[in-house]
């Protein structure tokens, strides 16, 4: 999931360089959503692994 967030961020940067503002804004929005989903899942997995050890 983090890979897809980075891919969309790179797409946004390339689109911004070429002047496609709407596409760049959309790609940044998608990258933000994917990153936050990744962060929530990573934290949940970390907490679950801590609870299993106990």
DSSP file (Angstrom, degrees, kcal/mol; ACC not computed):
  #  RESIDUE AA STRUCTURE BP1 BP2  ACC     N-H-->O    O-->H-N    N-H-->O    O-->H-N    TCO  KAPPA ALPHA  PHI   PSI    X-CA   Y-CA   Z-CA
    1    1 A X     >        0   0    0      0, 0.0     4,-1.8     0, 0.0     5,-0.1   0.000 360.0 360.0 360.0 -39.1    0.0    0.0    0.0
    2    2 A X  H  >  +     0   0    0      1,-0.2     4,-2.1     2,-0.2     5,-0.2   0.863 360.0  58.8 -64.2 -33.4    2.9    2.3    0.8
    3    3 A X  H  > S+     0   0    0      1,-0.2     4,-2.3     2,-0.2    -1,-0.2   0.919 105.0  48.5 -60.2 -44.5    4.2    1.5   -2.7
    4    4 A X  H  > S+     0   0    0      1,-0.2     4,-2.5     2,-0.2    -1,-0.2   0.867 108.3  54.2 -66.0 -35.8    1.0    2.8   -4.3
    5    5 A X  H  X S+     0   0    0     -4,-1.8     4,-1.9     2,-0.2    -1,-0.2   0.916 110.3  46.5 -62.9 -42.4    1.1    6.0   -2.3
    6    6 A X  H  X S+     0   0    0     -4,-2.1     4,-2.3     2,-0.2    -2,-0.2   0.894 110.6  53.3 -66.9 -39.1    4.7    6.7   -3.5
    7    7 A X  H  X S+     0   0    0     -4,-2.3     4,-2.4     1,-0.2    -2,-0.2   0.929 110.4  46.4 -61.5 -45.5    3.7    5.9   -7.1
    8    8 A X  H  X S+     0   0    0     -4,-2.5     4,-2.2     1,-0.2    -1,-0.2   0.853 110.5  54.0 -67.1 -33.0    0.8    8.4   -6.9
    9    9 A X  H  X S+     0   0    0     -4,-1.9     4,-2.2     2,-0.2    -1,-0.2   0.912 109.6  47.3 -65.6 -41.7    3.0   11.0   -5.4
   10   10 A X  H  X S+     0   0    0     -4,-2.3     4,-2.4     2,-0.2    -2,-0.2   0.900 110.9  51.8 -65.4 -40.6    5.5   10.6   -8.2
   11   11 A X  H  X S+     0   0    0     -4,-2.4     4,-2.6     1,-0.2    -2,-0.2   0.907 109.6  50.5 -61.0 -41.1    2.7   10.8  -10.7
   12   12 A X  H  X S+     0   0    0     -4,-2.2     4,-2.4     2,-0.2    -2,-0.2   0.904 110.0  49.4 -64.1 -41.6    1.6   14.1   -9.0
   13   13 A X  H  X S+     0   0    0     -4,-2.2     4,-2.0     2,-0.2    -2,-0.2   0.917 112.8  46.4 -64.5 -42.6    5.1   15.5   -9.2
   14   14 A X  H  X S+     0   0    0     -4,-2.4     4,-1.8     2,-0.2    -2,-0.2   0.913 113.1  49.5 -66.4 -42.0    5.5   14.7  -12.9
   15   15 A X  H  <>S+     0   0    0     -4,-2.6     5,-2.8     1,-0.2     4,-0.4   0.882 110.2  51.3 -64.3 -37.5    2.0   16.1  -13.7
   16   16 A X  H ><5S+     0   0    0     -4,-2.4     3,-0.8     3,-0.2    -1,-0.2   0.886 107.1  53.2 -67.2 -37.8    2.8   19.3  -11.7
   17   17 A X  H 3<5S+     0   0    0     -4,-2.0    -1,-0.2     1,-0.2    -2,-0.2   0.894 111.3  46.0 -63.3 -39.2    6.0   19.8  -13.7
   18   18 A X  T 3<5S-     0   0    0     -4,-1.8    -1,-0.2    -5,-0.1    -2,-0.2   0.461 121.5-107.3 -85.5  -0.5    4.2   19.5  -17.0
   19   19 A X  T < 5S+     0   0    0     -3,-0.8     2,-1.4    -4,-0.4    -3,-0.2   0.624  72.7 138.3  91.5  13.3    1.4   21.9  -15.8
   20   20 A X     >< +     0   0    0     -5,-2.8     4,-2.1     1,-0.2    -1,-0.2  -0.668  21.0 169.8 -91.7  82.8   -1.5   19.5  -15.3
   21   21 A X  H  > S+     0   0    0     -2,-1.4     4,-2.4     1,-0.2    -1,-0.2   0.868  70.8  50.7 -65.8 -40.4   -2.7   21.0  -12.0
   22   22 A X  H  > S+     0   0    0      2,-0.2     4,-2.1     1,-0.2    -1,-0.2   0.916 113.0  45.2 -66.2 -43.1   -6.0   19.0  -11.8
   23   23 A X  H  > S+     0   0    0      2,-0.2     4,-2.5     1,-0.2    -1,-0.2   0.898 113.1  51.8 -66.1 -40.0   -4.4   15.7  -12.4
   24   24 A X  H  X S+     0   0    0     -4,-2.1     4,-2.2     1,-0.2    -2,-0.2   0.912 109.7  48.8 -63.7 -42.5   -1.6   16.6   -9.9
   25   25 A X  H  X S+     0   0    0     -4,-2.4     4,-2.0     2,-0.2    -1,-0.2   0.896 112.4  48.5 -65.4 -40.1   -4.2   17.6   -7.2
   26   26 A X  H  X S+     0   0    0     -4,-2.1     4,-2.2     2,-0.2    -2,-0.2   0.919 111.3  49.3 -65.4 -43.3   -6.1   14.3   -7.7
   27   27 A X  H  X S+     0   0    0     -4,-2.5     4,-2.4     1,-0.2    -2,-0.2   0.874 110.3  51.0 -65.8 -37.1   -3.0   12.2   -7.5
   28   28 A X  H  X S+     0   0    0     -4,-2.2     4,-2.4     2,-0.2    -1,-0.2   0.907 109.3  51.5 -65.9 -40.6   -1.9   13.9   -4.3
   29   29 A X  H  X S+     0   0    0     -4,-2.0     4,-2.1     2,-0.2    -2,-0.2   0.915 111.2  46.7 -61.6 -43.2   -5.3   13.3   -2.8
   30   30 A X  H  X S+     0   0    0     -4,-2.2     4,-2.6     1,-0.2     5,-0.2   0.912 111.3  52.1 -64.6 -42.3   -5.1    9.6   -3.6
   31   31 A X  H  X S+     0   0    0     -4,-2.4     4,-2.2     1,-0.2    -2,-0.2   0.890 109.0  50.6 -62.3 -39.3   -1.6    9.4   -2.3
   32   32 A X  H  X S+     0   0    0     -4,-2.4     4,-2.4     2,-0.2     5,-0.2   0.934 111.1  47.7 -63.2 -46.3   -2.7   11.0    1.0
   33   33 A X  H  X S+     0   0    0     -4,-2.1     4,-2.2     1,-0.2    -2,-0.2   0.931 113.2  47.6 -61.9 -46.2   -5.6    8.6    1.4
   34   34 A X  H  X S+     0   0    0     -4,-2.6     4,-2.4     1,-0.2    -1,-0.2   0.884 111.2  51.5 -63.9 -38.2   -3.4    5.6    0.7
   35   35 A X  H  X S+     0   0    0     -4,-2.2     4,-2.6    -5,-0.2    -1,-0.2   0.915 110.4  47.8 -65.9 -42.1   -0.7    6.8    3.1
   36   36 A X  H  X S+     0   0    0     -4,-2.4     4,-2.4     2,-0.2    -2,-0.2   0.878 111.4  50.6 -68.0 -36.4   -3.2    7.3    5.9
   37   37 A X  H  X S+     0   0    0     -4,-2.2     4,-2.4    -5,-0.2    -1,-0.2   0.926 111.7  48.8 -63.5 -43.3   -4.7    3.8    5.3
   38   38 A X  H  X S+     0   0    0     -4,-2.4     4,-2.6     2,-0.2    -2,-0.2   0.921 110.9  50.2 -60.5 -44.4   -1.2    2.4    5.4
   39   39 A X  H  X S+     0   0    0     -4,-2.6     4,-2.4     2,-0.2     5,-0.2   0.914 111.4  47.8 -62.9 -43.5   -0.4    4.2    8.6
   40   40 A X  H  X S+     0   0    0     -4,-2.4     4,-2.4     1,-0.2    -1,-0.2   0.922 114.2  46.4 -63.9 -44.1   -3.6    3.0   10.3
   41   41 A X  H  X S+     0   0    0     -4,-2.4     4,-2.3     2,-0.2    -2,-0.2   0.877 112.0  51.4 -67.0 -36.9   -3.0   -0.6    9.2
   42   42 A X  H  X S+     0   0    0     -4,-2.6     4,-2.1     2,-0.2    -2,-0.2   0.919 112.1  45.8 -66.1 -43.1    0.7   -0.5   10.3
   43   43 A X  H  X S+     0   0    0     -4,-2.4     4,-2.5     2,-0.2     5,-0.2   0.908 112.8  50.6 -65.9 -41.7   -0.2    0.8   13.8
   44   44 A X  H  X S+     0   0    0     -4,-2.4     4,-2.4     1,-0.2    -2,-0.2   0.901 111.4  48.4 -63.3 -40.2   -3.0   -1.8   14.1
   45   45 A X  H  X S+     0   0    0     -4,-2.3     4,-2.1     2,-0.2    -1,-0.2   0.876 110.8  50.8 -66.7 -37.4   -0.5   -4.5   13.1
   46   46 A X  H  X S+     0   0    0     -4,-2.1     4,-1.7     2,-0.2    -2,-0.2   0.919 112.3  45.9 -65.8 -44.1    2.0   -3.3   15.6
   47   47 A X  H  X S+     0   0    0     -4,-2.5     4,-2.2     1,-0.2    -2,-0.2   0.898 111.7  52.3 -66.0 -40.8   -0.5   -3.2   18.4
   48   48 A X  H  X S+     0   0    0     -4,-2.4     4,-1.7     1,-0.2    -2,-0.2   0.887 108.8  49.9 -63.9 -38.6   -1.8   -6.7   17.5
   49   49 A X  H  X S+     0   0    0     -4,-2.1     4,-1.2     1,-0.2    -1,-0.2   0.855 110.1  50.9 -69.3 -33.5    1.8   -8.1   17.5
   50   50 A X  H  X S+     0   0    0     -4,-1.7     4,-0.8     1,-0.2    -2,-0.2   0.890 110.2  49.4 -67.9 -38.6    2.4   -6.6   21.0
   51   51 A X  H  < S+     0   0    0     -4,-2.2     3,-0.2     1,-0.2    -2,-0.2   0.813 106.9  55.7 -71.1 -29.7   -0.9   -8.1   22.3
   52   52 A X  H  < S+     0   0    0     -4,-1.7    -1,-0.2     1,-0.2    -2,-0.2   0.836 101.8  57.3 -71.5 -31.6    0.0  -11.6   21.0
   53   53 A X  H  <        0   0    0     -4,-1.2    -1,-0.2     1,-0.2    -2,-0.2   0.788 360.0 360.0 -69.0 -26.8    3.3  -11.6   22.8
   54   54 A X     <        0   0    0     -4,-0.8    -1,-0.2    -3,-0.2    -2,-0.2   0.481 360.0 360.0 -74.2 360.0    1.6  -11.1   26.2
